[in-house]
Amino acid sequence: MKVFSSFYKFFFSPAYYLIHNNVFFGLFHKLFIGIFYYKNLKFTLDSKRIPLSVYSSFLFKTYEYNDRKLIEKYISSKSKCIIIGGGLGFIPALCYKKSNNKIIVFEIDHSICDNLKYNLSNNSCVFELFNKNLVFNDLSINKRSKFSHYYFHQNFLNNSMYRKANKAIKVENISFTKIKNFKKYNTLIIDAEGIEKYFIRNIKKLININYLFFELHNDIINSVDYSNILNTLKKNNFFLVDKCFNSFFYKRFLI
């Protein structure tokens, strides 16, 4: 089973390339606006790491549309959020503004962390930022597993441990047991390319997480992965509450 059927992709492709990913509209935004404004939020953009066509999504407010719709609908003052994949700070800032609770953010790409930190601070977020890869080793991380690698893409949106590129970057691992007050957080937002497989496979270790947001990618997740993800979530009492295109919101129902 694919995340998107062929008909689904065919139906939405025109809108995707006309509005969301358009070079001409992107050029207009980059030349005449250059900043991403969303409601009362403002984000500085790193032009070296963002393709021209992506700027179109900032113009039409379709950037991270899927995740944004679910975050705005379901994050509340009860939500204490951990965000995997900080990016330019849009989803983390939304989580903070909707919950008004301190957020924990993980971003593996060191080169975008200064911009991420600036955007979160500039939007008056209370946060803790880790330029590390979160892992689930219960014991102290040994030398062999102290680092992971991810594939570096000039378009930071494509950075991934699964989507291959010519350049691999080393990033330090950190165990969730080393994060102060980790168990006080109840919501996990996975906004990274393909890593949702790893987190969901280890979801039984995250006994504090009752709310789960994640995005699936057709070029990384195959039918076997998709089936395993659904089965693992069901075994751990997570059930689908809502979805928006290829983004999903699951809630754990305690028995």
PyRosetta script that sets phi, psi and omega in degrees:
from pyrosetta import init, pose_from_sequence

init()
pose = pose_from_sequence("MKVFSSFYKFFFSPAYYLIHNNVFFGLFHKLFIGIFYYKNLKFTLDSKRIPLSVYSSFLFKTYEYNDRKLIEKYISSKSKCIIIGGGLGFIPALCYKKSNNKIIVFEIDHSICDNLKYNLSNNSCVFELFNKNLVFNDLSINKRSKFSHYYFHQNFLNNSMYRKANKAIKVENISFTKIKNFKKYNTLIIDAEGIEKYFIRNIKKLININYLFFELHNDIINSVDYSNILNTLKKNNFFLVDKCFNSFFYKRFLI")
pose.set_psi(1, 128.6)
pose.set_omega(1, 179.6)
pose.set_phi(2, -94.0)
pose.set_psi(2, 152.2)
pose.set_omega(2, 176.5)
pose.set_phi(3, -62.0)
pose.set_psi(3, -42.7)
pose.set_omega(3, 176.6)
pose.set_phi(4, -117.8)
pose.set_psi(4, 130.4)
pose.set_omega(4, 173.4)
pose.set_phi(5, -77.6)
pose.set_psi(5, 163.7)
pose.set_omega(5, 179.4)
pose.set_phi(6, -62.0)
pose.set_psi(6, -39.0)
pose.set_omega(6, 178.9)
pose.set_phi(7, -63.9)
pose.set_psi(7, -42.6)
pose.set_omega(7, -179.1)
pose.set_phi(8, -60.3)
pose.set_psi(8, -46.6)
pose.set_omega(8, -179.4)
pose.set_phi(9, -66.5)
pose.set_psi(9, -39.6)
pose.set_omega(9, 179.4)
pose.set_phi(10, -63.5)
pose.set_psi(10, -40.5)
pose.set_omega(10, -176.9)
pose.set_phi(11, -67.0)
pose.set_psi(11, -40.2)
pose.set_omega(11, -174.1)
pose.set_phi(12, -95.8)
pose.set_psi(12, -9.2)
pose.set_omega(12, -178.2)
pose.set_phi(13, -57.8)
pose.set_psi(13, -44.1)
pose.set_omega(13, 179.5)
pose.set_phi(14, -57.3)
pose.set_psi(14, -45.1)
pose.set_omega(14, -179.9)
pose.set_phi(15, -66.5)
pose.set_psi(15, -36.7)
pose.set_omega(15, -179.3)
pose.set_phi(16, -60.9)
pose.set_psi(16, -47.2)
pose.set_omega(16, -176.1)
pose.set_phi(17, -84.9)
pose.set_psi(17, -17.8)
pose.set_omega(17, 177.9)
pose.set_phi(18, -83.8)
pose.set_psi(18, -38.9)
pose.set_omega(18, -173.0)
pose.set_phi(19, -111.0)
pose.set_psi(19, -52.0)
pose.set_omega(19, -169.5)
pose.set_phi(20, -79.3)
pose.set_psi(20, -32.2)
pose.set_omega(20, -172.8)
pose.set_phi(21, -139.3)
pose.set_psi(21, 70.6)
pose.set_omega(21, -171.3)
pose.set_phi(22, -125.6)
pose.set_psi(22, 124.4)
pose.set_omega(22, -176.2)
pose.set_phi(23, -62.7)
pose.set_psi(23, -41.3)
pose.set_omega(23, -174.9)
pose.set_phi(24, -69.7)
pose.set_psi(24, -46.1)
pose.set_omega(24, 176.0)
pose.set_phi(25, -67.2)
pose.set_psi(25, -34.3)
pose.set_omega(25, 177.2)
pose.set_phi(26, -62.6)
pose.set_psi(26, -42.2)
pose.set_omega(26, 178.3)
pose.set_phi(27, -62.5)
pose.set_psi(27, -41.5)
pose.set_omega(27, 178.6)
pose.set_phi(28, -59.6)
pose.set_psi(28, -47.1)
pose.set_omega(28, -179.3)
pose.set_phi(29, -63.9)
pose.set_psi(29, -44.2)
pose.set_omega(29, -176.8)
pose.set_phi(30, -64.6)
pose.set_psi(30, -38.9)
pose.set_omega(30, -177.1)
pose.set_phi(31, -78.6)
pose.set_psi(31, -37.4)
pose.set_omega(31, -169.3)
pose.set_phi(32, -111.7)
pose.set_psi(32, -12.6)
pose.set_omega(32, 179.8)
pose.set_phi(33, -124.3)
pose.set_psi(33, -64.7)
pose.set_omega(33, 172.0)
pose.set_phi(34, 76.4)
pose.set_psi(34, -11.4)
pose.set_omega(34, 179.2)
pose.set_phi(35, -119.9)
pose.set_psi(35, 144.9)
pose.set_omega(35, 175.9)
pose.set_phi(36, -94.3)
pose.set_psi(36, 114.1)
pose.set_omega(36, 177.4)
pose.set_phi(37, -106.4)
pose.set_psi(37, 131.3)
pose.set_omega(37, 174.7)
pose.set_phi(38, -140.8)
pose.set_psi(38, 113.3)
pose.set_omega(38, -175.9)
pose.set_phi(39, 52.2)
pose.set_psi(39, -119.9)
pose.set_omega(39, -179.1)
pose.set_phi(40, -99.0)
pose.set_psi(40, 17.2)
pose.set_omega(40, -179.7)
pose.set_phi(41, -105.9)
pose.set_psi(41, 153.1)
pose.set_omega(41, -177.1)
pose.set_phi(42, -141.6)
pose.set_psi(42, 131.4)
pose.set_omega(42, -175.4)
pose.set_phi(43, -130.4)
pose.set_psi(43, 125.3)
pose.set_omega(43, 172.9)
pose.set_phi(44, -74.9)
pose.set_psi(44, 140.1)
pose.set_omega(44, -175.2)
pose.set_phi(45, -112.6)
pose.set_psi(45, 136.0)
pose.set_omega(45, 177.1)
pose.set_phi(46, -88.8)
pose.set_psi(46, 99.6)
pose.set_omega(46, -173.1)
pose.set_phi(47, -63.9)
pose.set_psi(47, -22.4)
pose.set_omega(47, -179.4)
pose.set_phi(48, -72.8)
pose.set_psi(48, -21.7)
pose.set_omega(48, -173.8)
pose.set_phi(49, -114.2)
pose.set_psi(49, 4.8)
pose.set_omega(49, -177.6)
pose.set_phi(50, -122.4)
pose.set_psi(50, 119.6)
pose.set_omega(50, 177.8)
pose.set_phi(51, -61.9)
pose.set_psi(51, 151.4)
pose.set_omega(51, -177.2)
pose.set_phi(52, -56.9)
pose.set_psi(52, -41.5)
pose.set_omega(52, -177.0)
pose.set_phi(53, -63.4)
pose.set_psi(53, -29.2)
pose.set_omega(53, -178.7)
pose.set_phi(54, -68.3)
pose.set_psi(54, -27.3)
pose.set_omega(54, 178.4)
pose.set_phi(55, -59.0)
pose.set_psi(55, -24.0)
pose.set_omega(55, 177.0)
pose.set_phi(56, -60.2)
pose.set_psi(56, -35.1)
pose.set_omega(56, 180.0)
pose.set_phi(57, -69.1)
pose.set_psi(57, -25.4)
pose.set_omega(57, 175.7)
pose.set_phi(58, -75.4)
pose.set_psi(58, -34.3)
pose.set_omega(58, 178.8)
pose.set_phi(59, -66.4)
pose.set_psi(59, -45.9)
pose.set_omega(59, -176.0)
pose.set_phi(60, -95.4)
pose.set_psi(60, 6.4)
pose.set_omega(60, 178.0)
pose.set_phi(61, 60.1)
pose.set_psi(61, 35.6)
pose.set_omega(61, 177.2)
pose.set_phi(62, -104.3)
pose.set_psi(62, 2.3)
pose.set_omega(62, 177.7)
pose.set_phi(63, -60.9)
pose.set_psi(63, 128.7)
pose.set_omega(63, -178.3)
pose.set_phi(64, 52.0)
pose.set_psi(64, 38.3)
pose.set_omega(64, -174.8)
pose.set_phi(65, -57.0)
pose.set_psi(65, -48.2)
pose.set_omega(65, -175.7)
pose.set_phi(66, -58.1)
pose.set_psi(66, -53.8)
pose.set_omega(66, -178.6)
pose.set_phi(67, -64.8)
pose.set_psi(67, -40.7)
pose.set_omega(67, -177.5)
pose.set_phi(68, -59.6)
pose.set_psi(68, -43.0)
pose.set_omega(68, -179.4)
pose.set_phi(69, -60.7)
pose.set_psi(69, -41.5)
pose.set_omega(69, -179.7)
pose.set_phi(70, -72.7)
pose.set_psi(70, -41.0)
pose.set_omega(70, 179.4)
pose.set_phi(71, -61.4)
pose.set_psi(71, -47.1)
pose.set_omega(71, -177.3)
pose.set_phi(72, -66.3)
pose.set_psi(72, -28.8)
pose.set_omega(72, -177.6)
pose.set_phi(73, -82.0)
pose.set_psi(73, -34.7)
pose.set_omega(73, -167.9)
pose.set_phi(74, -117.4)
pose.set_psi(74, -17.5)
pose.set_omega(74, 176.9)
pose.set_phi(75, -77.3)
pose.set_psi(75, 133.7)
pose.set_omega(75, -177.5)
pose.set_phi(76, -141.5)
pose.set_psi(76, -173.4)
pose.set_omega(76, -179.6)
pose.set_phi(77, -64.4)
pose.set_psi(77, -16.0)
pose.set_omega(77, 177.6)
pose.set_phi(78, -82.0)
pose.set_psi(78, -11.7)
pose.set_omega(78, -174.1)
pose.set_phi(79, -85.6)
pose.set_psi(79, 127.8)
pose.set_omega(79, 172.4)
pose.set_phi(80, -119.6)
pose.set_psi(80, 107.3)
pose.set_omega(80, -160.6)
pose.set_phi(81, -102.6)
pose.set_psi(81, 138.5)
pose.set_omega(81, 167.6)
pose.set_phi(82, -113.5)
pose.set_psi(82, 125.8)
pose.set_omega(82, -177.1)
pose.set_phi(83, -114.7)
pose.set_psi(83, 123.2)
pose.set_omega(83, 176.8)
pose.set_phi(84, -98.8)
pose.set_psi(84, 110.8)
pose.set_omega(84, -176.5)
pose.set_phi(85, 100.0)
pose.set_psi(85, 84.2)
pose.set_omega(85, -175.3)
pose.set_phi(86, -73.9)
pose.set_psi(86, -33.3)
pose.set_omega(86, 180.0)
pose.set_phi(87, 58.9)
pose.set_psi(87, -132.5)
pose.set_omega(87, 178.7)
pose.set_phi(88, -90.2)
pose.set_psi(88, -0.7)
pose.set_omega(88, 174.4)
pose.set_phi(89, 103.4)
pose.set_psi(89, 1.9)
pose.set_omega(89, -174.4)
pose.set_phi(90, -64.9)
pose.set_psi(90, -56.1)
pose.set_omega(90, -179.2)
pose.set_phi(91, -64.7)
pose.set_psi(91, -44.4)
pose.set_omega(91, 175.6)
pose.set_phi(92, -57.5)
pose.set_psi(92, -42.3)
pose.set_omega(92, 180.0)
pose.set_phi(93, -64.7)
pose.set_psi(93, -40.0)
pose.set_omega(93, 176.8)
pose.set_phi(94, -61.1)
pose.set_psi(94, -43.2)
pose.set_omega(94, -180.0)
pose.set_phi(95, -60.9)
pose.set_psi(95, -42.4)
pose.set_omega(95, 179.7)
pose.set_phi(96, -66.8)
pose.set_psi(96, -45.9)
pose.set_omega(96, -176.8)
pose.set_phi(97, -64.6)
pose.set_psi(97, -34.6)
pose.set_omega(97, -179.7)
pose.set_phi(98, -77.0)
pose.set_psi(98, -31.7)
pose.set_omega(98, -175.4)
pose.set_phi(99, -99.8)
pose.set_psi(99, -31.1)
pose.set_omega(99, -172.9)
pose.set_phi(100, 60.2)
pose.set_psi(100, 28.3)
pose.set_omega(100, 175.8)
pose.set_phi(101, -118.5)
pose.set_psi(101, 147.5)
pose.set_omega(101, 177.5)
pose.set_phi(102, -53.3)
pose.set_psi(102, 139.1)
pose.set_omega(102, 179.8)
pose.set_phi(103, -113.2)
pose.set_psi(103, 151.9)
pose.set_omega(103, 171.8)
pose.set_phi(104, -110.6)
pose.set_psi(104, 128.5)
pose.set_omega(104, -175.0)
pose.set_phi(105, -123.7)
pose.set_psi(105, 134.0)
pose.set_omega(105, 175.2)
pose.set_phi(106, -115.6)
pose.set_psi(106, 132.2)
pose.set_omega(106, 176.5)
pose.set_phi(107, -141.1)
pose.set_psi(107, 121.3)
pose.set_omega(107, -175.3)
pose.set_phi(108, -82.7)
pose.set_psi(108, -18.0)
pose.set_omega(108, -176.7)
pose.set_phi(109, -90.1)
pose.set_psi(109, 103.0)
pose.set_omega(109, -177.2)
pose.set_phi(110, -59.7)
pose.set_psi(110, -33.6)
pose.set_omega(110, -173.7)
pose.set_phi(111, -68.4)
pose.set_psi(111, -17.4)
pose.set_omega(111, 178.6)
pose.set_phi(112, -108.2)
pose.set_psi(112, 1.4)
pose.set_omega(112, -175.0)
pose.set_phi(113, -69.1)
pose.set_psi(113, -34.0)
pose.set_omega(113, 178.2)
pose.set_phi(114, -63.6)
pose.set_psi(114, -44.1)
pose.set_omega(114, 178.9)
pose.set_phi(115, -66.5)
pose.set_psi(115, -39.5)
pose.set_omega(115, 177.3)
pose.set_phi(116, -61.0)
pose.set_psi(116, -48.1)
pose.set_omega(116, -179.5)
pose.set_phi(117, -62.7)
pose.set_psi(117, -41.2)
pose.set_omega(117, 179.0)
pose.set_phi(118, -61.4)
pose.set_psi(118, -46.4)
pose.set_omega(118, -177.7)
pose.set_phi(119, -65.0)
pose.set_psi(119, -39.3)
pose.set_omega(119, 178.1)
pose.set_phi(120, -66.9)
pose.set_psi(120, -42.8)
pose.set_omega(120, 178.8)
pose.set_phi(121, -66.9)
pose.set_psi(121, -41.9)
pose.set_omega(121, -178.2)
pose.set_phi(122, -65.1)
pose.set_psi(122, -24.6)
pose.set_omega(122, 177.6)
pose.set_phi(123, -99.5)
pose.set_psi(123, 18.4)
pose.set_omega(123, 172.9)
pose.set_phi(124, 57.9)
pose.set_psi(124, 38.3)
pose.set_omega(124, 177.4)
pose.set_phi(125, -86.1)
pose.set_psi(125, 145.9)
pose.set_omega(125, 171.8)
pose.set_phi(126, -99.4)
pose.set_psi(126, 117.6)
pose.set_omega(126, -169.7)
pose.set_phi(127, -151.9)
pose.set_psi(127, 163.5)
pose.set_omega(127, 169.6)
pose.set_phi(128, -127.9)
pose.set_psi(128, 124.1)
pose.set_omega(128, -174.8)
pose.set_phi(129, -111.2)
pose.set_psi(129, 130.0)
pose.set_omega(129, 177.0)
pose.set_phi(130, -117.1)
pose.set_psi(130, 120.9)
pose.set_omega(130, 171.7)
pose.set_phi(131, -88.9)
pose.set_psi(131, 61.9)
pose.set_omega(131, -176.6)
pose.set_phi(132, -146.0)
pose.set_psi(132, 166.7)
pose.set_omega(132, 178.9)
pose.set_phi(133, -101.1)
pose.set_psi(133, 118.0)
pose.set_omega(133, -177.6)
pose.set_phi(134, -75.3)
pose.set_psi(134, 127.6)
pose.set_omega(134, -179.9)
pose.set_phi(135, -129.7)
pose.set_psi(135, 172.8)
pose.set_omega(135, -171.8)
pose.set_phi(136, -119.7)
pose.set_psi(136, 33.8)
pose.set_omega(136, 173.4)
pose.set_phi(137, -74.3)
pose.set_psi(137, 122.8)
pose.set_omega(137, 179.7)
pose.set_phi(138, -74.7)
pose.set_psi(138, -31.3)
pose.set_omega(138, 178.2)
pose.set_phi(139, -87.7)
pose.set_psi(139, 169.1)
pose.set_omega(139, 177.5)
pose.set_phi(140, -59.9)
pose.set_psi(140, 140.8)
pose.set_omega(140, -178.3)
pose.set_phi(141, -70.0)
pose.set_psi(141, 124.4)
pose.set_omega(141, 179.6)
pose.set_phi(142, -83.8)
pose.set_psi(142, 175.7)
pose.set_omega(142, -175.4)
pose.set_phi(143, -60.7)
pose.set_psi(143, -34.9)
pose.set_omega(143, -176.4)
pose.set_phi(144, -67.1)
pose.set_psi(144, -35.1)
pose.set_omega(144, -176.8)
pose.set_phi(145, -108.8)
pose.set_psi(145, 18.6)
pose.set_omega(145, -178.2)
pose.set_phi(146, -69.5)
pose.set_psi(146, -26.6)
pose.set_omega(146, -177.9)
pose.set_phi(147, -127.2)
pose.set_psi(147, 152.2)
pose.set_omega(147, 169.0)
pose.set_phi(148, -120.6)
pose.set_psi(148, 174.7)
pose.set_omega(148, 177.0)
pose.set_phi(149, -129.4)
pose.set_psi(149, 145.0)
pose.set_omega(149, 172.2)
pose.set_phi(150, -130.5)
pose.set_psi(150, 159.7)
pose.set_omega(150, -179.8)
pose.set_phi(151, -89.3)
pose.set_psi(151, 124.1)
pose.set_omega(151, -177.8)
pose.set_phi(152, -85.9)
pose.set_psi(152, 127.7)
pose.set_omega(152, 174.4)
pose.set_phi(153, -118.3)
pose.set_psi(153, 142.7)
pose.set_omega(153, 178.5)
pose.set_phi(154, -59.2)
pose.set_psi(154, -37.3)
pose.set_omega(154, 170.2)
pose.set_phi(155, -82.1)
pose.set_psi(155, 106.9)
pose.set_omega(155, -173.0)
pose.set_phi(156, -60.3)
pose.set_psi(156, -21.8)
pose.set_omega(156, 179.8)
pose.set_phi(157, -65.6)
pose.set_psi(157, -19.2)
pose.set_omega(157, -179.0)
pose.set_phi(158, -98.5)
pose.set_psi(158, -2.2)
pose.set_omega(158, 176.4)
pose.set_phi(159, -52.7)
pose.set_psi(159, 136.6)
pose.set_omega(159, -176.0)
pose.set_phi(160, -166.6)
pose.set_psi(160, 153.8)
pose.set_omega(160, 170.1)
pose.set_phi(161, -84.3)
pose.set_psi(161, -5.3)
pose.set_omega(161, -174.5)
pose.set_phi(162, -120.2)
pose.set_psi(162, -29.8)
pose.set_omega(162, -178.9)
pose.set_phi(163, -89.2)
pose.set_psi(163, 103.0)
pose.set_omega(163, -168.0)
pose.set_phi(164, -69.2)
pose.set_psi(164, 150.5)
pose.set_omega(164, 176.3)
pose.set_phi(165, -150.6)
pose.set_psi(165, 175.2)
pose.set_omega(165, -176.6)
pose.set_phi(166, -72.2)
pose.set_psi(166, -24.4)
pose.set_omega(166, -173.8)
pose.set_phi(167, -113.4)
pose.set_psi(167, 125.7)
pose.set_omega(167, 176.4)
pose.set_phi(168, -110.1)
pose.set_psi(168, 135.7)
pose.set_omega(168, -177.1)
pose.set_phi(169, -115.9)
pose.set_psi(169, 137.4)
pose.set_omega(169, 178.2)
pose.set_phi(170, -86.1)
pose.set_psi(170, 137.3)
pose.set_omega(170, 178.5)
pose.set_phi(171, -136.0)
pose.set_psi(171, 140.7)
pose.set_omega(171, -177.9)
pose.set_phi(172, -73.0)
pose.set_psi(172, 137.8)
pose.set_omega(172, 174.6)
pose.set_phi(173, -86.1)
pose.set_psi(173, 152.1)
pose.set_omega(173, 172.3)
pose.set_phi(174, -141.6)
pose.set_psi(174, 131.3)
pose.set_omega(174, -179.9)
pose.set_phi(175, -75.7)
pose.set_psi(175, 144.6)
pose.set_omega(175, 178.8)
pose.set_phi(176, -62.1)
pose.set_psi(176, -22.2)
pose.set_omega(176, 178.3)
pose.set_phi(177, -71.3)
pose.set_psi(177, -14.5)
pose.set_omega(177, -179.1)
pose.set_phi(178, -93.9)
pose.set_psi(178, -3.4)
pose.set_omega(178, -178.6)
pose.set_phi(179, -89.9)
pose.set_psi(179, 120.3)
pose.set_omega(179, -178.3)
pose.set_phi(180, -61.9)
pose.set_psi(180, 132.0)
pose.set_omega(180, 177.8)
pose.set_phi(181, 62.6)
pose.set_psi(181, 21.1)
pose.set_omega(181, -178.8)
pose.set_phi(182, -55.1)
pose.set_psi(182, -40.1)
pose.set_omega(182, -174.9)
pose.set_phi(183, -72.1)
pose.set_psi(183, -8.1)
pose.set_omega(183, 177.5)
pose.set_phi(184, -84.7)
pose.set_psi(184, -7.1)
pose.set_omega(184, -178.5)
pose.set_phi(185, -95.6)
pose.set_psi(185, 135.7)
pose.set_omega(185, -173.3)
pose.set_phi(186, -114.5)
pose.set_psi(186, -1.0)
pose.set_omega(186, -174.2)
pose.set_phi(187, -131.0)
pose.set_psi(187, 131.0)
pose.set_omega(187, 179.6)
pose.set_phi(188, -119.4)
pose.set_psi(188, 123.5)
pose.set_omega(188, 176.5)
pose.set_phi(189, -113.3)
pose.set_psi(189, 116.8)
pose.set_omega(189, -178.2)
pose.set_phi(190, -105.0)
pose.set_psi(190, 105.3)
pose.set_omega(190, -178.0)
pose.set_phi(191, -119.5)
pose.set_psi(191, 56.6)
pose.set_omega(191, -178.3)
pose.set_phi(192, -137.5)
pose.set_psi(192, 155.7)
pose.set_omega(192, -169.3)
pose.set_phi(193, -82.0)
pose.set_psi(193, 95.6)
pose.set_omega(193, 173.9)
pose.set_phi(194, 95.8)
pose.set_psi(194, -17.6)
pose.set_omega(194, -174.4)
pose.set_phi(195, -72.2)
pose.set_psi(195, -10.3)
pose.set_omega(195, 177.0)
pose.set_phi(196, -58.4)
pose.set_psi(196, -29.6)
pose.set_omega(196, 177.4)
pose.set_phi(197, -59.1)
pose.set_psi(197, -45.3)
pose.set_omega(197, -177.4)
pose.set_phi(198, -66.2)
pose.set_psi(198, -45.5)
pose.set_omega(198, -176.6)
pose.set_phi(199, -68.5)
pose.set_psi(199, -40.9)
pose.set_omega(199, -180.0)
pose.set_phi(200, -69.6)
pose.set_psi(200, -35.2)
pose.set_omega(200, 176.2)
pose.set_phi(201, -61.3)
pose.set_psi(201, -29.0)
pose.set_omega(201, -178.9)
pose.set_phi(202, -105.2)
pose.set_psi(202, 16.8)
pose.set_omega(202, -172.7)
pose.set_phi(203, -63.4)
pose.set_psi(203, -26.1)
pose.set_omega(203, -179.4)
pose.set_phi(204, -65.6)
pose.set_psi(204, -21.8)
pose.set_omega(204, 177.8)
pose.set_phi(205, -79.7)
pose.set_psi(205, -17.5)
pose.set_omega(205, -177.4)
pose.set_phi(206, -96.5)
pose.set_psi(206, 67.8)
pose.set_omega(206, -174.6)
pose.set_phi(207, -66.9)
pose.set_psi(207, -18.0)
pose.set_omega(207, 179.2)
pose.set_phi(208, -83.9)
pose.set_psi(208, -15.0)
pose.set_omega(208, -176.4)
pose.set_phi(209, -87.9)
pose.set_psi(209, 118.8)
pose.set_omega(209, 178.6)
pose.set_phi(210, -114.7)
pose.set_psi(210, -10.1)
pose.set_omega(210, -178.7)
pose.set_phi(211, -131.8)
pose.set_psi(211, 130.3)
pose.set_omega(211, -171.8)
pose.set_phi(212, -134.1)
pose.set_psi(212, 123.1)
pose.set_omega(212, 175.2)
pose.set_phi(213, -115.9)
pose.set_psi(213, 132.8)
pose.set_omega(213, 177.2)
pose.set_phi(214, -156.1)
pose.set_psi(214, 161.8)
pose.set_omega(214, -179.5)
pose.set_phi(215, -121.2)
pose.set_psi(215, 139.4)
pose.set_omega(215, 178.2)
pose.set_phi(216, -108.4)
pose.set_psi(216, 143.7)
pose.set_omega(216, -176.0)
pose.set_phi(217, -119.6)
pose.set_psi(217, 124.3)
pose.set_omega(217, -174.7)
pose.set_phi(218, -60.6)
pose.set_psi(218, -30.7)
pose.set_omega(218, -177.1)
pose.set_phi(219, -82.7)
pose.set_psi(219, -7.5)
pose.set_omega(219, -178.9)
pose.set_phi(220, -116.8)
pose.set_psi(220, -41.0)
pose.set_omega(220, -177.1)
pose.set_phi(221, -93.6)
pose.set_psi(221, 118.3)
pose.set_omega(221, 176.4)
pose.set_phi(222, -96.5)
pose.set_psi(222, -178.1)
pose.set_omega(222, -174.9)
pose.set_phi(223, -64.1)
pose.set_psi(223, -34.8)
pose.set_omega(223, 178.3)
pose.set_phi(224, -67.9)
pose.set_psi(224, -44.7)
pose.set_omega(224, 177.0)
pose.set_phi(225, -58.0)
pose.set_psi(225, -44.8)
pose.set_omega(225, -177.4)
pose.set_phi(226, -61.8)
pose.set_psi(226, -44.4)
pose.set_omega(226, 178.8)
pose.set_phi(227, -64.2)
pose.set_psi(227, -42.0)
pose.set_omega(227, 179.0)
pose.set_phi(228, -63.9)
pose.set_psi(228, -39.6)
pose.set_omega(228, 178.6)
pose.set_phi(229, -61.7)
pose.set_psi(229, -47.6)
pose.set_omega(229, -179.3)
pose.set_phi(230, -63.1)
pose.set_psi(230, -42.5)
pose.set_omega(230, -179.8)
pose.set_phi(231, -65.5)
pose.set_psi(231, -42.0)
pose.set_omega(231, 179.7)
pose.set_phi(232, -64.3)
pose.set_psi(232, -42.7)
pose.set_omega(232, 178.7)
pose.set_phi(233, -62.8)
pose.set_psi(233, -43.4)
pose.set_omega(233, 179.9)
pose.set_phi(234, -63.7)
pose.set_psi(234, -42.3)
pose.set_omega(234, 179.9)
pose.set_phi(235, -62.9)
pose.set_psi(235, -27.2)
pose.set_omega(235, -179.3)
pose.set_phi(236, -101.9)
pose.set_psi(236, 19.8)
pose.set_omega(236, 173.5)
pose.set_phi(237, 65.7)
pose.set_psi(237, 27.7)
pose.set_omega(237, 172.3)
pose.set_phi(238, -96.9)
pose.set_psi(238, 132.1)
pose.set_omega(238, -178.7)
pose.set_phi(239, -131.8)
pose.set_psi(239, 146.3)
pose.set_omega(239, -176.1)
pose.set_phi(240, -66.1)
pose.set_psi(240, 128.4)
pose.set_omega(240, 175.6)
pose.set_phi(241, -101.7)
pose.set_psi(241, -42.6)
pose.set_omega(241, -176.6)
pose.set_phi(242, -161.5)
pose.set_psi(242, 161.8)
pose.set_omega(242, 175.4)
pose.set_phi(243, -147.4)
pose.set_psi(243, 157.7)
pose.set_omega(243, 174.4)
pose.set_phi(244, -140.1)
pose.set_psi(244, 106.3)
pose.set_omega(244, -173.4)
pose.set_phi(245, 55.4)
pose.set_psi(245, -113.9)
pose.set_omega(245, -178.3)
pose.set_phi(246, -104.1)
pose.set_psi(246, 20.0)
pose.set_omega(246, 174.6)
pose.set_phi(247, -109.9)
pose.set_psi(247, 144.4)
pose.set_omega(247, -171.0)
pose.set_phi(248, -133.4)
pose.set_psi(248, 147.0)
pose.set_omega(248, 172.2)
pose.set_phi(249, -122.7)
pose.set_psi(249, 119.1)
pose.set_omega(249, 179.1)
pose.set_phi(250, -115.6)
pose.set_psi(250, 146.7)
pose.set_omega(250, 177.9)
pose.set_phi(251, -125.2)
pose.set_psi(251, 137.2)
pose.set_omega(251, 175.8)
pose.set_phi(252, -84.1)
pose.set_psi(252, 125.5)
pose.set_omega(252, 176.5)
pose.set_phi(253, -101.2)
pose.set_psi(253, 110.6)
pose.set_omega(253, -176.1)
pose.set_phi(254, -74.7)
pose.set_psi(254, 134.3)
pose.set_omega(254, -178.0)
pose.set_phi(255, -106.2)
pose.dump_pdb("model.pdb")
